[in-house]
Amino acid sequence: MENSMEMKMTDHVKNLLLTMMNDYLDWSHSGPDPNNVRHEMYEEYCNKLAVHEGRKYLKIVSDNSVCAFIVNTTKDKKFQYGDVLKPAGWNAPARNFARCNVFDTISVEKSMRWTGPRY
């Protein structure tokens, strides 16, 4: 059972990262590109987007900046497994409320931006 949950979490985290990458692509193509650097910038963003696993959370990092935390335990008293939280700092999330849940694709598409949760 635990292995199955981990596999599902991995797939949904990949979807969240793809949503962030697509949002970056949309954002970066919103104006003129006189130096033709958009593709390089997109590739750099995608290559620097990473997931770090901790005891309770998965940390989404882009180029040494924390974008989001994902609850990676079923034993949290306030949040559900897969809830996405804004960062309060490098090592801790803001635990006021969840921004979305990785298992709810619609909420991920509405809430996630290339910089992290939008609100």
MARNURO-401906 format. One line per 3 residues: number of its first residue (from 1); for each residue x, y, z of N, C-alpha, C. Coordinates in nm, 4 decimals, always signed. Each point is the difference from the previous one (the first is absolute). Layout:
<recs>
NUM	X:Y:Z:X:Y:Z:X:Y:Z  ...
</recs>
This chain:
<recs>
1	+0.0825:-0.1198:+0.0000:-0.0825:+0.1198:+0.0000:+0.0864:+0.1255:+0.0000  +0.0994:+0.0064:+0.0863:+0.0871:+0.1176:+0.0101:+0.0723:+0.0256:-0.1320  +0.0495:-0.1052:-0.0646:+0.0689:+0.0133:-0.1275:-0.0923:+0.0553:-0.1073
4	-0.1250:-0.0432:-0.0002:-0.0988:+0.0481:-0.0958:-0.0254:+0.1494:+0.0182  -0.0100:+0.0444:+0.1260:-0.0209:+0.1422:+0.0281:+0.1199:+0.0820:-0.0464  +0.1211:-0.0524:+0.0208:+0.1207:+0.0704:-0.0429:+0.0044:+0.0131:-0.1515
7	-0.0395:-0.1060:-0.0721:-0.0007:+0.0039:-0.1458:-0.1009:+0.1029:-0.0504  -0.1191:+0.0041:+0.0617:-0.1002:+0.0976:-0.0394:+0.0492:+0.1414:+0.0293  +0.0627:+0.0198:+0.1153:+0.0527:+0.1320:+0.0357:+0.1030:+0.0431:-0.1037
10	+0.0905:-0.0892:-0.0387:+0.1027:+0.0314:-0.0990:-0.0623:+0.0457:-0.1307  -0.1017:-0.0713:-0.0465:-0.0665:+0.0372:-0.1250:-0.0661:+0.1367:+0.0103  -0.0641:+0.0276:+0.1113:-0.0694:+0.1272:+0.0170:+0.0969:+0.1163:+0.0213
13	+0.1127:-0.0261:+0.0620:+0.1022:+0.1044:+0.0145:+0.0573:+0.0334:-0.1377  +0.0193:-0.1014:-0.0844:+0.0464:+0.0251:-0.1371:-0.0995:+0.0881:-0.0741  -0.1297:-0.0245:+0.0192:-0.1033:+0.0820:-0.0617:+0.0076:+0.1446:+0.0505
16	+0.0234:+0.0172:+0.1303:+0.0140:+0.1336:+0.0570:+0.1204:+0.0719:-0.0621  +0.1117:-0.0699:-0.0147:+0.1187:+0.0603:-0.0608:-0.0258:+0.0372:-0.1453  -0.0711:-0.0852:-0.0735:-0.0361:+0.0315:-0.1391:-0.0891:+0.1234:-0.0075
19	-0.0917:+0.0132:+0.0946:-0.0859:+0.1179:+0.0057:+0.0841:+0.1248:+0.0212  +0.0981:-0.0083:+0.0887:+0.0889:+0.1137:+0.0252:+0.0826:+0.0328:-0.1252  +0.0507:-0.1024:-0.0678:+0.0786:+0.0215:-0.1217:-0.0854:+0.0639:-0.1101
22	-0.1216:-0.0479:-0.0159:-0.0897:+0.0566:-0.1014:-0.0343:+0.1445:+0.0319  -0.0184:+0.0310:+0.1279:-0.0288:+0.1375:+0.0385:+0.1203:+0.0900:-0.0292  +0.1200:-0.0502:+0.0237:+0.1205:+0.0776:-0.0323:+0.0067:+0.0264:-0.1499
25	-0.0306:-0.1021:-0.0791:+0.0014:+0.0143:-0.1454:-0.1007:+0.1057:-0.0449  -0.1207:-0.0052:+0.0540:-0.1023:+0.1008:-0.0333:+0.0452:+0.1397:+0.0410  +0.0548:+0.0114:+0.1210:+0.0452:+0.1295:+0.0498:+0.1143:+0.0556:-0.0851
28	+0.0961:-0.0854:-0.0332:+0.1180:+0.0474:-0.0715:-0.0303:+0.0365:-0.1450  -0.1075:-0.0493:-0.0546:-0.0366:+0.0306:-0.1387:-0.1049:+0.1101:-0.0089  -0.0129:+0.0795:+0.1042:-0.1046:+0.1024:+0.0017:+0.0425:+0.1314:-0.0647
31	+0.1249:+0.0144:-0.0380:+0.0462:+0.1241:-0.0608:+0.1012:-0.0281:-0.1094  +0.0587:+0.1053:-0.0551:+0.0987:-0.0195:-0.1069:+0.1273:-0.0669:+0.0514  +0.0709:-0.0664:-0.0903:+0.1246:-0.0700:+0.0328:+0.1088:+0.0426:-0.0986
34	+0.0502:+0.1232:+0.0139:+0.0955:+0.0506:-0.0991:+0.1327:-0.0757:-0.0031  +0.0407:-0.0590:+0.1102:+0.1289:-0.0702:+0.0057:-0.0138:-0.1514:-0.0136  -0.1218:-0.0484:-0.0201:-0.0260:-0.1431:-0.0173:+0.0579:-0.0844:+0.1128
37	-0.0303:+0.0381:+0.1240:+0.0523:-0.0728:+0.1153:-0.1072:-0.0779:+0.0757  -0.1251:+0.0095:-0.0443:-0.1089:-0.0654:+0.0738:+0.0211:-0.1493:+0.0164  +0.0384:-0.0659:-0.1070:+0.0165:-0.1455:+0.0079:+0.1100:-0.0362:+0.0997
40	+0.1100:+0.0720:-0.0009:+0.1089:-0.0254:+0.0957:-0.0465:+0.0221:+0.1436  -0.0753:+0.1076:+0.0215:-0.0502:+0.0297:+0.1342:-0.0969:-0.1086:+0.0470  -0.0854:-0.0484:-0.0897:-0.0940:-0.1069:+0.0334:+0.0758:-0.1269:+0.0373
43	+0.0988:-0.0355:-0.0800:+0.0799:-0.1195:+0.0285:+0.0717:+0.0125:+0.1346  +0.0538:+0.1183:+0.0271:+0.0691:+0.0234:+0.1272:-0.0967:-0.0138:+0.1174  -0.1203:+0.0585:-0.0136:-0.1002:-0.0108:+0.1061:-0.0344:-0.1470:+0.0255
46	-0.0281:-0.0731:-0.1060:-0.0380:-0.1416:+0.0139:+0.1110:-0.0829:+0.0627  +0.1241:+0.0264:-0.0384:+0.1132:-0.0759:+0.0536:+0.0273:+0.0297:+0.1472  -0.0366:+0.1193:+0.0451:+0.0258:+0.0376:+0.1391:-0.1179:-0.0284:+0.0927
49	-0.1107:-0.0457:-0.0545:-0.1170:-0.0357:+0.0802:+0.0238:-0.1380:+0.0607  -0.0077:-0.0088:+0.1331:+0.0332:-0.1257:+0.0675:-0.0927:-0.0256:+0.1175  -0.0050:-0.1271:+0.0403:-0.0788:-0.0426:+0.1160:+0.0964:-0.0597:+0.1016
52	-0.0058:+0.0520:+0.1233:+0.0820:-0.0522:+0.1093:-0.0929:-0.0628:+0.1024  +0.0276:-0.1247:+0.0348:-0.0858:-0.0713:+0.0946:+0.0516:+0.0168:+0.1423  -0.0908:+0.0431:+0.0871:+0.0312:+0.0118:+0.1412:-0.0827:-0.0992:+0.0799
55	+0.0014:+0.0152:+0.1312:-0.0734:-0.0910:+0.0878:-0.1511:+0.0121:-0.0183  -0.0507:+0.1224:-0.0060:-0.1446:+0.0233:-0.0097:-0.0439:+0.0599:-0.1325  +0.0926:+0.0641:-0.0701:-0.0371:+0.0757:-0.1194:+0.0909:-0.0302:-0.1178
58	-0.0547:+0.0202:-0.1182:+0.0803:+0.0086:-0.1207:+0.0184:+0.1491:-0.0251  +0.1218:+0.0413:-0.0248:+0.0290:+0.1417:-0.0237:+0.0244:+0.0185:-0.1493  -0.0761:+0.0897:-0.0629:+0.0189:+0.0330:-0.1402:+0.0918:+0.1222:-0.0058
61	+0.1142:-0.0163:-0.0686:+0.1014:+0.1040:-0.0052:+0.0302:+0.0342:-0.1458  +0.0177:+0.1288:-0.0248:+0.0413:+0.0467:-0.1316:+0.1162:+0.0964:+0.0182  +0.1182:-0.0417:-0.0441:+0.1181:+0.0859:+0.0034:+0.0232:+0.0604:+0.1391
64	+0.0085:-0.0832:+0.0999:+0.0262:+0.0402:+0.1393:-0.1095:+0.0857:+0.0612  -0.1211:-0.0137:-0.0483:-0.1148:+0.0705:+0.0558:-0.1126:-0.1009:+0.0221  -0.0550:-0.0024:+0.1199:-0.1082:-0.0938:+0.0296:-0.1295:+0.0532:-0.0609
67	-0.0654:-0.0835:-0.0782:-0.1265:+0.0371:-0.0648:-0.1201:-0.0488:+0.0806  +0.0113:-0.1205:+0.0568:-0.1142:-0.0593:+0.0694:+0.0457:-0.1178:+0.0848  -0.0881:-0.0393:+0.0908:+0.0166:-0.1226:+0.0780:-0.1223:-0.0862:-0.0241
70	+0.0197:-0.1311:-0.0051:-0.1100:-0.0947:-0.0155:+0.0008:-0.0921:+0.1209  -0.1153:-0.0119:+0.0652:-0.0113:-0.0875:+0.1172:+0.0203:-0.1440:-0.0468  +0.0993:-0.0672:+0.0570:+0.0361:-0.1352:-0.0418:-0.0180:-0.1000:+0.1140
73	-0.1022:+0.0209:+0.0802:-0.0305:-0.0914:+0.1097:-0.1515:-0.0047:+0.0198  -0.0468:-0.1111:+0.0484:-0.1433:-0.0133:+0.0309:-0.0264:+0.0318:+0.1464  +0.1042:+0.0353:+0.0751:-0.0133:+0.0214:+0.1443:+0.0009:+0.1470:+0.0403
76	-0.0237:+0.0889:-0.0933:-0.0066:+0.1425:+0.0321:-0.1376:+0.0292:+0.0580  -0.0055:+0.0722:+0.1105:-0.1269:+0.0261:+0.0682:-0.0849:+0.1045:-0.0712  +0.0617:+0.0852:-0.0806:-0.0745:+0.1096:-0.0633:-0.0220:-0.0198:-0.1501
79	+0.0948:-0.0641:-0.0682:-0.0049:-0.0082:-0.1457:-0.0099:-0.1430:-0.0498  -0.0513:-0.0130:-0.1220:-0.0133:-0.1301:-0.0641:+0.1269:-0.0330:-0.0780  +0.0191:-0.1263:-0.0237:+0.1099:-0.0495:-0.0824:-0.0122:+0.0633:-0.1384
82	+0.1042:+0.0667:-0.0460:-0.0004:+0.0611:-0.1322:-0.0349:+0.1480:-0.0022  -0.0354:+0.0580:+0.1147:-0.0309:+0.1430:+0.0031:+0.1249:+0.0813:-0.0337  -0.0200:+0.1060:-0.0793:+0.1088:+0.0886:-0.0399:-0.0053:+0.1256:+0.0872
85	+0.1145:+0.0327:+0.0604:+0.0100:+0.1145:+0.0897:+0.1026:+0.0988:-0.0532  -0.0227:+0.1274:+0.0243:+0.0980:+0.1024:-0.0345:+0.1172:-0.0099:+0.0968  +0.1177:+0.0431:-0.0430:+0.1132:-0.0002:+0.0941:-0.0058:+0.1191:+0.0949
88	+0.0361:-0.0242:+0.1249:+0.0173:+0.1081:+0.0971:+0.1477:+0.0386:+0.0028  +0.0831:-0.0907:-0.0432:+0.1438:+0.0200:-0.0057:+0.0623:-0.1196:-0.0695  +0.1313:-0.0101:+0.0064:+0.0692:-0.1092:-0.0678:-0.0363:-0.1371:+0.0587
91	-0.0172:-0.0081:+0.1307:-0.0203:-0.1298:+0.0646:-0.1416:-0.0291:+0.0449  -0.0927:+0.0926:-0.0154:-0.1339:-0.0230:+0.0551:-0.1091:+0.0615:-0.0876  -0.1146:-0.0689:-0.0047:-0.1134:+0.0545:-0.0747:-0.0843:+0.0936:+0.0867
94	-0.0799:+0.0797:-0.0663:-0.1018:+0.0792:+0.0699:-0.1157:-0.0953:+0.0264  -0.0321:-0.0218:+0.1254:-0.1012:-0.1000:+0.0351:-0.1361:+0.0624:+0.0285  -0.0309:+0.1112:-0.0675:-0.1306:+0.0626:+0.0217:-0.1105:-0.0734:-0.0761
97	+0.0178:-0.0264:-0.1301:-0.0968:-0.0787:-0.0758:+0.0656:-0.0560:-0.1253  -0.0567:-0.1087:-0.0511:+0.0515:-0.0632:-0.1211:-0.0429:+0.0808:-0.1222  +0.0884:+0.0102:-0.0968:-0.0301:+0.0736:-0.1232:-0.0688:-0.0886:-0.1028
100	+0.0339:-0.1281:-0.0010:-0.0628:-0.0992:-0.0875:+0.0468:-0.1370:+0.0476  -0.0391:-0.1044:-0.0710:+0.0437:-0.1351:+0.0323:+0.0462:-0.0651:-0.1297  +0.1153:-0.0657:+0.0028:+0.0558:-0.0581:-0.1225:-0.0912:-0.1054:-0.0616
103	-0.0874:-0.0591:+0.0788:-0.0903:-0.1021:-0.0522:-0.1240:+0.0596:-0.0669  -0.0183:+0.1309:+0.0106:-0.1104:+0.0714:-0.0632:+0.0575:+0.0822:-0.1154  +0.0012:-0.0579:-0.1184:+0.0623:+0.0609:-0.1170:-0.0552:+0.1382:-0.0308
106	-0.1294:+0.0184:+0.0160:-0.0621:+0.1291:-0.0296:+0.0520:+0.1076:+0.0947  +0.0103:-0.0318:+0.1296:+0.0507:+0.0998:+0.0956:+0.1464:+0.0330:-0.0269  +0.0780:-0.0981:-0.0450:+0.1409:+0.0239:-0.0333:+0.0086:+0.0961:-0.1187
109	-0.0804:-0.0250:-0.1029:+0.0033:+0.0856:-0.1192:-0.0451:+0.1424:+0.0310  -0.0930:+0.0160:+0.0927:-0.0478:+0.1334:+0.0365:+0.0963:+0.0723:+0.0931  +0.0677:-0.0739:+0.0872:+0.0777:+0.0621:+0.1071:+0.1490:+0.0141:-0.0270
112	+0.0588:-0.0910:-0.0737:+0.1460:+0.0006:-0.0136:+0.0472:+0.0898:-0.1134  +0.1012:+0.0764:+0.0301:+0.0688:+0.0837:-0.0979:+0.1454:-0.0418:-0.0012  +0.0784:+0.0540:-0.0898:+0.1398:-0.0412:-0.0086:+0.0795:+0.0410:+0.1229
115	-0.0524:+0.0939:+0.0766:+0.0673:+0.0438:+0.1229:-0.0503:-0.0724:+0.1245  -0.1058:-0.0810:-0.0142:-0.0603:-0.0704:+0.1131:-0.1497:+0.0263:+0.0029  -0.0654:-0.0302:+0.1113:-0.1441:+0.0253:+0.0098:-0.0299:+0.1482:-0.0159
118	-0.1071:+0.0321:-0.0702:-0.0262:+0.1403:-0.0323:-0.0583:+0.0799:+0.1144  -0.0648:-0.0579:+0.0973:-0.0542:+0.0762:+0.1128:+0.0290:-0.0703:+0.1290
</recs>
